[in-house]
Amino acid sequence: MPRRIEVDGRVAGTWQTATLAEIRRETPRASTFRLAVPGWAGHVPGQHLMLRLTAPDGYTAQRHYSLASAPDGSGHIELTLDHVRDGEVSGWFHEVARPGDRIEVRGPLSGFFAWPGDRPALLLGAGSGVVPLMSMVRHHRARGLTVPLRMLVSARGPEELIYARELGTETTPVFTRRAPAGTRAGRLGAEHLRPLLADPPAGGWEAYVCGSNSFAEHASRLLVAAGQPVERIRIERFG
């Protein structure tokens, strides 16, 4: 049985100071930012946090970002951010931030999209929608869980596939515009989901879908058409 992950709600509701510890490039437009948060309450894979930046003149900007790291009790968490054109927060992280900088964070937040590792999980993500799903995959590996987990990730091309070096046999990539030699590029379709849904585990799958509005709608329709119960599809969308 997986261990229960405890989260202190009293700490989760307060702002804490995080220190940027490391920056890792994932793709030409996405990087992972590792933060040291000594008072972090712990989180469940799939949760997110609120982040706040304050300028010298007192102006503040706040954004919600999914957690990429598995809960490990280290006092560190990771966020993976796309460099959004004209994005004031993502722009600051990608263009200005350096290790040692301090940021305010509050969380973890939301339990709807969380996966504690207690049920078979079918994960579908596109672009940076893979971020909370990767937290689940990392948790699954770190705890040595035996509950079934499968993931499908969609990207425009191999160079835009976040965490490409870390993905394993649990993951099926779909490339919509530029595919490796011998692989056909195209939009996510029923033919991609069919092998993932074959041989369902006892009790069936809990599906987690994360991506843009259009991807979330398209992927959830494909799941329902393939027989996945609509009440067992959890969706997190952005944009």
N, C-alpha and C positions, 0 to 999 in steps of 0.2 A: 504493500500500500504506500502511495506517496505521502510524504510528510506534509502536514498542514503548514501553510505559510501565514504567519501572524503579521498583521499590520496595525500599528498604533495609531488609531484615528485622531488622537489628540495632537500628535506631532504632525500628521498629514495635513491638518488644517492651518498650520502656521507657516510663515515665510522663514526660510533658512538660507544661510549664506553658503554657496558652493564655490569651490576653487577649481578652475580649469587645470587639469593635470596633464592631458595628452590630447593631441589631434592626429587622427589617422585618415589618410585619403582612401576612399572606397571606389569612387568613379571620378571621371573628370568634373562632375558637378555635385558630388555628394561626399561628405566627410563625417567621421565619427568623432564626437567630442566626449572625452572621459572626464567626469566631474567628481571631485572628492566632496562628500557631504557627510561630515562626522555624525550628524544627528539624524541621518536618513532612517525613516521608520520601517523600511522594507517594503516590498511591493509584490504583487502577483503578476506573472507574465501577461501582457496585454493591456496593462494600465498605462496611464500617461501622467504627466505633471504639467503645472503651469510655471512658466519661466518669466522673470521680469528683469528688464534692463533699465537703468536710470542714468540719464545724461547729466553732465555737470550743471546744466541749468535747471535740473529737476524734472525734465520731461521723462515720462516712463512709457515703455512699450511692453506689452504682455502677449505671450503666445502659449498655446497648448502643444506639447510634443510627446509623442509616444516614447516609452522607454525601450531601448534596444537590448539592454543587458539582462541576464538572468539574475534573480535575487540570490546573492551569495554572502551577505553579511559583512562585506569588506569595507563598507562605508563609501564605496564608489558606485556610480551609475553611469550609463552611456546613452547618448542621444546621437542619432544619425540624421543629419539635416541636408536637404537639397539646397543648393544656392539658387534661391528664387529671384528672378529678375525684379529689381526695384524693391525687394523685400528688406525692410529696415532691420529686422532681427536676424534673419538668415544671412543678410549681407554683412552685418557686424561680425557674426561668427566666422564667416569665410574670408573676410577681407581685413579685419582688425584684430580679432581675438588672438591672444597668445597665452601659453601656459603661465599660470600665476594670476590671471585675471579672475575677478570675483563676479558672481552672478547670483541673483536670488531665485530660489525655487520653492514651490509648494506642491506637496503631494505625498503619496500617490493619489490619483483621482480616478473615479469611475470603476465599477465592478462588473458592468454588463459585458464588456469584451474580454474579461479576464479568464485565463485558463490555468487553474492550479495543478493540472496534471492528473486529474481524477477521472477523465473520460476520453475515449478515442477522439482525436482532433484531425479535421481536414481543413487545411489552411490554404487560402487563395489570396494572393496579393499582387499588386501591380505597382511598379516604380517604388517610391518610398513607402508604399503600403506594406512592404515586406518587413518594416522595422518592428512593429509589435509582434509579428509572427516569428521573427528571429529570436525575440526574447523567449517565446515558447519553445522553439527548437533548442536553444541553448539550455533552457531549464530541463528539458527532456533528456539531453545528453549528460548534463552535470549531475543529475540525480540518478542516472541509469534507469530511467523509467521504462517499463515494458509495455505500457498502454500504447496502442497503435497511434502513430502520428504520420501524416503525409502532407506535403506542401507543394503547391504549384505557384510559381512566380512568373509574372509577365514583365518583359522589358522590351524596349524598341530594338536593342541590339546587345551583343555580349559585353561591349564596353560600358553599357549602362546598367548592367546587372549588379546591384548592390550585394555585398558579401560573397561575390562569386568564388573567392578562394576558400570560403568556409562551408559552402553548401555541400551536402553529402547525398547519400543514396535515398534519403527521404524526400528529396526535392526534384521536381520536374520543371525545367525552365521552358517558357514559351516566348519566342522572339517575334515581334509583330512586324518589324521592318527589315532588319538585317540579321540573317541567321548564319551560323557556321556552315561551312561546306557540307553538303549532304543532308542538310536540314531545311525544311520549308518554312519560310516566314509567313505569318498570318495571325489574324486575331484569334483569341481564345475561343475554342469551339467545343461542341459536344464530344468530338473525338479525343480531345485532351482530357476531359473529365472521366470518360468511360473507364479507362484502366485504373484510375484512382478510386472509383466507386465500386470496382469489382471486389468480390469476396469481402463484403462488409463485416466488421467485427460484431460480436454479440452486443445487442443494444443499439447498433448503428453509430453513425458519426454525428459529432457536433461540429458544424461548419463555421469557420471564422473567415470573413471576407473583408479586406481592407484595401482601399484605393480611392481613386477619384469617383465622383458621383456616377459618371458614365460606366466606369468599370464595375462599381458595386452593383448597379442595376443589371448590367449584362451578366455578370457572373452569378448573381443570385437567381436570375431567370433560368440560366442553364442548369443550376443545381436543382431547382424545383422541377424542371422538365425531365431531369434524370431520376427523379423520385425522392430527392432529399426533402423531408418535411419542413415546411416553411417556418414552423416554430422552433426548429433546430438550426436556424441560420442566423448568426450574429454578424452585424455589419457595422463597420466603422469607416466613415468616408471623410474626405477632405477636399478643399478647393471650392 
